[in-house]
Amino acid sequence: MPTFLCCLLLGLTSLVWAHGGHYLPASGPGATDFKPAKALPVVELRSHENKAFVFPPKGPAVVLFGYTQCPDACPLTLGRLLPAYEALGAPPNLQLLLLSVDERDTPQTLQKYLRGFMPVLGLTGKPEAIRQIAEAARVEYNLAPGGRLVFHTDALALLDAQGRLVRMLYGASRLSTAKLKEEIAQLLR
């Protein structure tokens, strides 16, 4: 194969990998509405403050399925979610949650990671508890070959005041702050 084609193929592969190539097919973009709202399994998790947390929360919530070592989608989504939340007046009844799909994330690693993303609450727990929530929300994840990255669905879950799943947003890292603000405003109505 000519050098030019090898370089082009390598460059395209690198670009895909660097911009979300490690996400699973359900990463959208798109949305799924749940009508009627879908009950999620009740499980006990740990917060980044190392306190017990019963999931799903009571009160509306935005849940990012991600992990602290995510190189792109998770920090991008959080970086757009926080200004959307603030533009809505930082609604005190709305919870912003990062549910880690990486069993290597401990309350301590979540706490360190979330210092730059307050008031997001980090959650972790037993792998079987996380798996139950992810399956109910149609989120997939698994450890990538080499063990550093986690392939995961790039998604946000919107939960109503009773903690039921009302909407999934796929391709969340590609949503603008304005779109996230619109989605949250709709959730709070």
Contacts in CASP RR format, 6 or more apart in sequence:
PFRMAT RR
TARGET T0000
AUTHOR 0000-0000-0000
METHOD contacts of the structure
MODEL  1
MPTFLCCLLLGLTSLVWAHGGHYLPASGPGATDFKPAKALPVVELRSHEN
KAFVFPPKGPAVVLFGYTQCPDACPLTLGRLLPAYEALGAPPNLQLLLLS
VDERDTPQTLQKYLRGFMPVLGLTGKPEAIRQIAEAARVEYNLAPGGRLV
FHTDALALLDAQGRLVRMLYGASRLSTAKLKEEIAQLLR
18 71 0 8 1.000
18 72 0 8 1.000
19 72 0 8 1.000
20 27 0 8 1.000
20 72 0 8 1.000
20 73 0 8 1.000
20 154 0 8 1.000
20 173 0 8 1.000
22 144 0 8 1.000
22 149 0 8 1.000
22 151 0 8 1.000
23 73 0 8 1.000
23 151 0 8 1.000
23 152 0 8 1.000
23 153 0 8 1.000
23 154 0 8 1.000
23 171 0 8 1.000
24 140 0 8 1.000
24 141 0 8 1.000
24 151 0 8 1.000
24 152 0 8 1.000
24 153 0 8 1.000
26 138 0 8 1.000
26 139 0 8 1.000
26 140 0 8 1.000
26 153 0 8 1.000
26 155 0 8 1.000
26 170 0 8 1.000
27 153 0 8 1.000
27 154 0 8 1.000
27 155 0 8 1.000
27 170 0 8 1.000
27 171 0 8 1.000
28 154 0 8 1.000
28 170 0 8 1.000
28 171 0 8 1.000
29 170 0 8 1.000
29 171 0 8 1.000
29 174 0 8 1.000
29 175 0 8 1.000
30 169 0 8 1.000
30 170 0 8 1.000
30 171 0 8 1.000
31 167 0 8 1.000
31 168 0 8 1.000
31 169 0 8 1.000
31 170 0 8 1.000
32 138 0 8 1.000
32 167 0 8 1.000
32 168 0 8 1.000
32 170 0 8 1.000
33 166 0 8 1.000
33 167 0 8 1.000
34 164 0 8 1.000
34 165 0 8 1.000
34 166 0 8 1.000
34 167 0 8 1.000
34 168 0 8 1.000
37 160 0 8 1.000
37 162 0 8 1.000
37 164 0 8 1.000
37 165 0 8 1.000
37 166 0 8 1.000
38 136 0 8 1.000
38 164 0 8 1.000
38 165 0 8 1.000
38 166 0 8 1.000
39 164 0 8 1.000
39 165 0 8 1.000
40 55 0 8 1.000
40 56 0 8 1.000
40 133 0 8 1.000
40 136 0 8 1.000
40 137 0 8 1.000
40 159 0 8 1.000
40 163 0 8 1.000
40 164 0 8 1.000
40 165 0 8 1.000
41 129 0 8 1.000
41 132 0 8 1.000
41 133 0 8 1.000
41 136 0 8 1.000
42 54 0 8 1.000
42 55 0 8 1.000
42 56 0 8 1.000
43 54 0 8 1.000
43 55 0 8 1.000
43 129 0 8 1.000
43 132 0 8 1.000
43 133 0 8 1.000
44 52 0 8 1.000
44 53 0 8 1.000
44 54 0 8 1.000
44 55 0 8 1.000
44 125 0 8 1.000
44 129 0 8 1.000
45 52 0 8 1.000
45 53 0 8 1.000
45 54 0 8 1.000
45 55 0 8 1.000
45 99 0 8 1.000
45 123 0 8 1.000
45 124 0 8 1.000
45 125 0 8 1.000
45 129 0 8 1.000
45 130 0 8 1.000
46 52 0 8 1.000
46 53 0 8 1.000
46 107 0 8 1.000
46 123 0 8 1.000
46 124 0 8 1.000
46 125 0 8 1.000
47 53 0 8 1.000
47 107 0 8 1.000
47 110 0 8 1.000
47 121 0 8 1.000
47 122 0 8 1.000
47 123 0 8 1.000
48 107 0 8 1.000
48 110 0 8 1.000
48 111 0 8 1.000
48 114 0 8 1.000
48 121 0 8 1.000
48 122 0 8 1.000
48 123 0 8 1.000
48 124 0 8 1.000
49 107 0 8 1.000
49 111 0 8 1.000
50 107 0 8 1.000
50 108 0 8 1.000
50 111 0 8 1.000
53 121 0 8 1.000
53 123 0 8 1.000
55 99 0 8 1.000
55 123 0 8 1.000
55 129 0 8 1.000
55 133 0 8 1.000
56 133 0 8 1.000
56 159 0 8 1.000
56 163 0 8 1.000
56 164 0 8 1.000
57 95 0 8 1.000
57 97 0 8 1.000
57 159 0 8 1.000
57 163 0 8 1.000
58 161 0 8 1.000
58 162 0 8 1.000
58 163 0 8 1.000
59 93 0 8 1.000
59 94 0 8 1.000
59 95 0 8 1.000
59 159 0 8 1.000
59 160 0 8 1.000
59 161 0 8 1.000
59 162 0 8 1.000
59 163 0 8 1.000
60 91 0 8 1.000
60 93 0 8 1.000
60 94 0 8 1.000
60 95 0 8 1.000
60 158 0 8 1.000
60 159 0 8 1.000
60 160 0 8 1.000
60 161 0 8 1.000
60 163 0 8 1.000
60 187 0 8 1.000
60 188 0 8 1.000
61 94 0 8 1.000
61 95 0 8 1.000
61 96 0 8 1.000
61 97 0 8 1.000
61 157 0 8 1.000
61 158 0 8 1.000
61 159 0 8 1.000
61 163 0 8 1.000
62 81 0 8 1.000
62 85 0 8 1.000
62 94 0 8 1.000
62 95 0 8 1.000
62 96 0 8 1.000
62 97 0 8 1.000
62 156 0 8 1.000
62 157 0 8 1.000
62 158 0 8 1.000
62 159 0 8 1.000
62 184 0 8 1.000
62 187 0 8 1.000
63 97 0 8 1.000
63 98 0 8 1.000
63 99 0 8 1.000
63 137 0 8 1.000
63 156 0 8 1.000
63 157 0 8 1.000
63 158 0 8 1.000
63 159 0 8 1.000
64 74 0 8 1.000
64 77 0 8 1.000
64 78 0 8 1.000
64 81 0 8 1.000
64 96 0 8 1.000
64 97 0 8 1.000
64 98 0 8 1.000
64 99 0 8 1.000
64 120 0 8 1.000
64 155 0 8 1.000
64 156 0 8 1.000
64 172 0 8 1.000
65 99 0 8 1.000
65 101 0 8 1.000
65 134 0 8 1.000
65 137 0 8 1.000
65 139 0 8 1.000
65 141 0 8 1.000
65 152 0 8 1.000
65 153 0 8 1.000
65 155 0 8 1.000
65 156 0 8 1.000
65 157 0 8 1.000
66 73 0 8 1.000
66 74 0 8 1.000
66 98 0 8 1.000
66 99 0 8 1.000
66 100 0 8 1.000
66 101 0 8 1.000
66 102 0 8 1.000
66 141 0 8 1.000
66 150 0 8 1.000
66 152 0 8 1.000
67 74 0 8 1.000
67 100 0 8 1.000
67 101 0 8 1.000
67 102 0 8 1.000
67 104 0 8 1.000
67 105 0 8 1.000
67 150 0 8 1.000
67 152 0 8 1.000
68 74 0 8 1.000
68 100 0 8 1.000
68 102 0 8 1.000
68 105 0 8 1.000
68 109 0 8 1.000
68 110 0 8 1.000
68 112 0 8 1.000
68 113 0 8 1.000
69 102 0 8 1.000
69 104 0 8 1.000
69 148 0 8 1.000
69 149 0 8 1.000
69 150 0 8 1.000
70 149 0 8 1.000
70 150 0 8 1.000
70 152 0 8 1.000
71 149 0 8 1.000
72 173 0 8 1.000
73 152 0 8 1.000
73 154 0 8 1.000
73 171 0 8 1.000
73 172 0 8 1.000
73 173 0 8 1.000
74 98 0 8 1.000
74 173 0 8 1.000
76 173 0 8 1.000
77 154 0 8 1.000
77 156 0 8 1.000
77 172 0 8 1.000
77 173 0 8 1.000
77 175 0 8 1.000
78 98 0 8 1.000
78 117 0 8 1.000
78 120 0 8 1.000
79 117 0 8 1.000
80 175 0 8 1.000
80 176 0 8 1.000
80 177 0 8 1.000
80 180 0 8 1.000
81 96 0 8 1.000
81 120 0 8 1.000
81 156 0 8 1.000
81 177 0 8 1.000
81 180 0 8 1.000
82 96 0 8 1.000
82 117 0 8 1.000
82 120 0 8 1.000
83 177 0 8 1.000
84 177 0 8 1.000
84 178 0 8 1.000
84 180 0 8 1.000
84 181 0 8 1.000
84 184 0 8 1.000
85 91 0 8 1.000
85 94 0 8 1.000
85 96 0 8 1.000
85 184 0 8 1.000
87 177 0 8 1.000
87 181 0 8 1.000
88 94 0 8 1.000
88 181 0 8 1.000
88 184 0 8 1.000
88 185 0 8 1.000
88 188 0 8 1.000
90 119 0 8 1.000
91 184 0 8 1.000
91 188 0 8 1.000
93 161 0 8 1.000
94 184 0 8 1.000
94 187 0 8 1.000
94 188 0 8 1.000
95 121 0 8 1.000
96 119 0 8 1.000
96 120 0 8 1.000
96 121 0 8 1.000
97 120 0 8 1.000
97 121 0 8 1.000
97 122 0 8 1.000
97 123 0 8 1.000
98 110 0 8 1.000
98 114 0 8 1.000
98 117 0 8 1.000
98 120 0 8 1.000
98 121 0 8 1.000
98 122 0 8 1.000
98 123 0 8 1.000
99 122 0 8 1.000
99 123 0 8 1.000
99 130 0 8 1.000
99 133 0 8 1.000
100 110 0 8 1.000
100 122 0 8 1.000
100 123 0 8 1.000
100 124 0 8 1.000
100 125 0 8 1.000
100 130 0 8 1.000
101 130 0 8 1.000
101 134 0 8 1.000
101 139 0 8 1.000
101 141 0 8 1.000
101 150 0 8 1.000
101 152 0 8 1.000
102 141 0 8 1.000
102 143 0 8 1.000
102 150 0 8 1.000
103 124 0 8 1.000
103 125 0 8 1.000
103 127 0 8 1.000
103 130 0 8 1.000
105 124 0 8 1.000
106 124 0 8 1.000
107 124 0 8 1.000
110 122 0 8 1.000
110 123 0 8 1.000
110 124 0 8 1.000
114 120 0 8 1.000
114 121 0 8 1.000
114 122 0 8 1.000
124 130 0 8 1.000
134 140 0 8 1.000
134 141 0 8 1.000
136 165 0 8 1.000
137 155 0 8 1.000
137 157 0 8 1.000
137 165 0 8 1.000
137 168 0 8 1.000
138 153 0 8 1.000
138 168 0 8 1.000
139 152 0 8 1.000
139 153 0 8 1.000
139 155 0 8 1.000
139 157 0 8 1.000
139 168 0 8 1.000
140 151 0 8 1.000
140 152 0 8 1.000
140 153 0 8 1.000
141 150 0 8 1.000
141 151 0 8 1.000
141 152 0 8 1.000
141 153 0 8 1.000
142 150 0 8 1.000
142 151 0 8 1.000
143 149 0 8 1.000
143 150 0 8 1.000
143 151 0 8 1.000
144 150 0 8 1.000
144 151 0 8 1.000
153 170 0 8 1.000
154 170 0 8 1.000
154 171 0 8 1.000
154 172 0 8 1.000
154 173 0 8 1.000
154 174 0 8 1.000
155 168 0 8 1.000
155 169 0 8 1.000
155 170 0 8 1.000
155 171 0 8 1.000
155 172 0 8 1.000
156 168 0 8 1.000
156 169 0 8 1.000
156 172 0 8 1.000
156 183 0 8 1.000
157 165 0 8 1.000
157 167 0 8 1.000
157 168 0 8 1.000
157 169 0 8 1.000
158 165 0 8 1.000
158 166 0 8 1.000
158 167 0 8 1.000
158 168 0 8 1.000
158 169 0 8 1.000
158 183 0 8 1.000
158 184 0 8 1.000
158 187 0 8 1.000
159 165 0 8 1.000
159 166 0 8 1.000
160 166 0 8 1.000
160 187 0 8 1.000
166 187 0 8 1.000
167 183 0 8 1.000
167 187 0 8 1.000
169 175 0 8 1.000
169 183 0 8 1.000
175 183 0 8 1.000
END
